[in-house]
Amino acid sequence: MAPSEELTDDLIGEFLLRLSPEDPACLLCASLVCKRWRRILADPAFRRRHRALHRTPPVVGFIRIVSRRIPYCSRFVPINPAFRPAARDLPGCWLVVDCRRGRALFVTPATGPGAEGNPRSAPVSTRRCSAPPPRKAATAAAIPSA
Amino acid sequence: MAAPESGDGNNGAARMVTLISSDNTRFEVEAAAASLSQTLQLTILDGGGGGGDGIPLPNVDSATLSKVLEYCIKHAPAAANGGAPNATAVDRAELERFDNEFVNIDQSVLYSLIMAAHNLEIEGLQSLVAKKVADMIKGKSPMEIRRTLGFPDPTPEEQAEMNAHMLEYGWAYE
């Protein structure tokens, strides 16, 4: 008897809520179990409840600047060994310029400054936007998501 | 399993209420224990469940209800103390030990408990059972989770989708 057959979305959400953010791979695995679980986990309301229950999001790692000169090189260094995106997954020739509330701002000579990604899911989803070329001293700031 | 009796934790004489399961079994419990359920609390405050009447619970069978009441009876004294500010560490450890053993049960019972705790709005029990299922999922691959929770084998379409995702997110499992 599968829980998906007899439990409502609310009840499945109840136990998915208890999956700890300390181990993000666990949430990822749960999202692959079936379409229904994925839909529940992807719901913004679920994410809000998960955040409220577990309070401060954990630090899953940090971005280390390997080279400040072109070709730039930044690397994601995970803290939890269970969550280990391959180093190659961070785009090459990207220099991290700011990092705030789970979002990082990179600069890359290929597309101009302003390629924005989420370090917790940088290999999965990155957003790029073009910006005017920097003057002498370029400044950039990461804009936290709501 | 016989529910352990709790001797104290009530103000004055313990008021009893009767609950009737979906298969018509009658359970007589202290009002304080039944009141752990937000749903029942309102009825009990209105004076229901006493005497020959009894509160019918058409969504809960007798096996599940007896398990639910076992939890309520054990937790009632602590709940009556308002989160038990004067509970000793020993009391708390004892409750924790009880909780751990309580959820060490067959999966189908676990699911029945999730639904009953939800219907009866027993917050502590809901949280305890949900935590247990989350622990069963922890550290497992999607296929292992499906097997653990008794999902049927994935359809070819589901399997293809899972494989595609593993290609993209495989690094998370290394």
Interface residues (C-beta under 8 A of the other chain):
Chain A: M1 A2 P3 S4 E6 L7 D10 L11 E14 F15 L16 L17 R18 L19 S20 D23 P24 A25 C26 L28 C29 A30 L32 V33 C34 K35 F83 R84 P85 A86 D89 P123 V124
Chain B: Q107 S108 Y111 I114 M115 H118 Q126 S127 V129 A130 K131 V133 A134 I137 K138 G139 K140 S141 P142 I145 R146 L149 G150 F151 P152 P154 E158 E161 M162 H165 M166 E168 Y169 W171 A172 Y173 E174
